[in-house]
């Protein structure tokens, strides 16, 4: 009996990574990087870009697509810094791909926190008292 549970458990562990993950329909992901690359191609610009140019053009692409959003720009600056520091602390190769990876994680975390705070039943006093005790 224990052996069969063990076999089922091992089978589940091996199958879980290959099972499809259902996406949350409430979260729509827009890939600004793809839009930015498309803008560069259409304008005939070279695809090589410095890090500062990349972040500047990413903000410009966001502004063109959705309008001016000072909160997005502040979050992006914060998450860019977080990504750069994370790459240094982790000892990963210093390149834009790794920085963007950590920046994306940071932006997702900030967006998740914002969604929680926007909930109607969110009570900051209750939330903070649960963490102090």
N, C-alpha and C positions, 0 to 999 in steps of 0.2 A: 504494500500500500504506500509506504513512504517512498519507495523507488519510483512508483508511477507519478506521485506528486513532484518528485525531483525531475523526472523526465519532462513533465508538462511545464514546470517552471523554467527549465533550460530552453525548451522549445519556444516559450513565450519571449524570453530574453533575446533569443536569436531572431525571432520574427518581428519584434517591436520596431527596430530601426527601419525595417523595410515597409512598414504599414504607412499608408498615406495619412498625412496630418490635415485635419480639417482647418481651413482658415476662418478667421473671424470676419464676417461680412461687414461689421461695423468699422473695421480698420481698413481703409483703402490706402495702399502704398503707391505713391507716385515717385518714379525714379527721376529725380532732377538731374542726376549725372548723365543719363541717356539723353535728356533734353538739351543739356549743356553741350554734349559732344555733337549732337545734331546741329545746334546753332553754330558751333565752330566749323563744321564741315560746310554748311551753307554759306558762311562768310568767307570761306577759303583760307581760314587760319590754319597754321601748323598744329598738329596734334600734341606736340611736346609743350608742356606748360610748367611754370614754376609753381611751388606750393601756394605762394601768395596769390598768383593769378588764378589758380584753381578755386580757392575759397571766394575770391572776389567775383568770379564769373558764376559760381554756384549761387551766390546771393542775388546777382543780377538776373539769373534764369528764374529763380523763385519769384522775384519781383515782377518779371514779365508775365509769368504764368498765373500768379495769384494776387498781385498787387503788393504794395509796401507793407511789410510786417516787421516792426522793430523787435518784437518778442522773438521771432524766428532768428533774426540776426544775432541777438544777444545769446540765445541758446546755442546757435551754431558756433559763435566765438568761444563760448564756454566749453562746448563739446570738442571743438578743435584742440583747445588747450589740454583737455582731458585725454584726448587721443594721443597727442604728442607725448605727454607725461607717461601714459600707459605704455607706449612703445619703448620709451627709455627704461622704465622700471622692469618691464618684462624681458628686456634684452632682445627684442625682436629687431629685424632688419629695419633701418630707418628709411622707409619709403612711403609714398602717398597711399598705397593700397592698405598697409597696416594701420596708418593713422585714420583713414576713412573707416576701417573696420571697427575701431574702438569708438570713433565719433558716432557711427551709426548705433552702436550699443547704447551710448550715452543719450542720444536723441530719443531712442525708443523708451528708455527709462524715464526721461523727463516727460514725454508724452503720456506714459502710463500714470505717472504721478498727477499730471494735470487732469486726466480723466477721472481719477479717484476723487480729487478735490471738487470737481464739478458735479459729482453725484449729489442729489438732493438730500440724502440722508447722511452726508458726511458732516461730522462734528469734530472740529479741531481740538476742542477741549477733551472730549472722550478719547480721541486718538492719542493725544499727548499723554493723558493720564494713564493709559494702558501701557505705554512705553516707559514711564517713570517708575511704576511699581514693580 
